[in-house]
Amino acid sequence: MTSTATCTVTCSDSEPAEFIVPDFFSDCRYPMRLNPHCDSVSLATEQWLCSEAHLVEPESTKYTSLRPGYFASSCYPDADAFHLRVCADFLGWSFKLDDWLEIDRFDVNDAWKIRDCCMSAFRDPVNFQTERYSGKMCKSFFGRFRETGGPGCTERFIHAMDLWFISAAKEVDNRAKGHVNDVESYIELRRDLSGCKSCFALIEFAGRIDLPDEVVSHPVIMALEEATNDFVSWSNDIFSYNMEQSHHSTHNLVAVLMVDQGLNLQDAIDYCGRLCNISLQRFEENRAILPSWGEEVDKEVAIYVQGLQNWITGPLQWSFESARYFGKDAHIVKRNRTVKLLPKRPL
């Protein structure tokens, strides 16, 4: 990384009081972009989320402060208003779904029930009926997705969501049993749990393209996707670490590195930062060797690869414009890169 620092410790010299976030905005040179429909779509998505999830205060403020419309606008800057709205609603639903699985439900059987409900809604958003809010919200945004989503893109989204639900159930089970992954098994789980794979299918949806199977299965395309996924995952684990450690969660690469490799907090943060830089290098190396599939397909591939680049910068930009990880201090943390650790909640 371009800059590291030793963490400040409390008077006990055993527990850190803060850590320094890597200098992502210097390391990531891609331009930050925002969809011109951001404001109107953000308002519509916030109203939809509060209505469909039956949110009341203080929950409604909690979820609207996460700014799903801004998140979508950062990741899909070229989408028209209709396609951006579907993407924004999906991201808003995913925020609520995270909490349904992580906070409200500790039984792995409940996680599987949510998965069965939502996957049924994805398979048949018109005819499938349910009383679960999670499933009704799926029917709402995915019914609109189906209006223009190509067959390949649609199937990739559904398959990616199934991978996500399976990995989420594994995490719920691990949490209930107090199991801590080693680095290798955590990385494998995280690549499905990040949610990036379904969001990459939305690149096709938002760009009005449907990539041929020979493109999607090509090793270079898969390497570009994995590099993007890894950058998003490892940077997210840095941003979310403070909140998760306060809840005694070890399902985070920073925490896994501390346990599995005996690193202190700042060294684990810096290790994650180096992995992010390596991911950026892998992305550029594979973009440089993209093959050609002919003029028409190459145009679609260019849209998709640009979309992957947007997914490197979009979450990075959004993380410091929402209250998701740093609350009201997001802009301060962006400027000075110092995160003060929250006290751990009572067990």
Salt bridges, closest charged atoms under 4 A:
GLU18 OE1 - LYS340 NZ 3.15
GLU59 OE2 - LYS96 NZ 3.05
ASP78 OD1 - ARG33 NH2 2.50
ASP80 OD1 - HIS83 ND1 2.77
ASP89 OD1 - ARG85 NE 2.90
ASP89 OD2 - ARG144 NH2 2.80
ASP98 OD2 - ARG324 NH2 3.46
ASP99 OD2 - LYS62 NZ 3.00
ASP116 OD1 - ARG115 NH1 3.52
GLU131 OE1 - LYS136 NZ 3.49
GLU155 OE1 - ARG123 NH1 3.20
ASP162 OD1 - ARG115 NH2 2.77
GLU171 OE1 - ARG175 NH2 3.87
ASP173 OD2 - LYS177 NZ 3.04
ASP192 OD1 - LYS197 NZ 2.55
GLU204 OE1 - ARG156 NH2 2.83
ASP210 OD1 - ARG156 NH2 3.43
ASP213 OD1 - ARG156 NH1 3.84
GLU226 OE1 - ARG191 NH1 3.62
GLU226 OE2 - ARG282 NH2 3.45
ASP230 OD2 - ARG191 NH2 2.82
ASP230 OD2 - ARG282 NH1 3.14
ASP237 OD1 - ARG190 NH2 2.82
GLU284 OE2 - ARG287 NH2 2.68
GLU295 OE2 - LYS299 NZ 3.98
GLU296 OE2 - LYS299 NZ 3.68
GLU321 OE1 - ARG67 NH1 3.86
GLU321 OE1 - HIS331 NE2 3.25
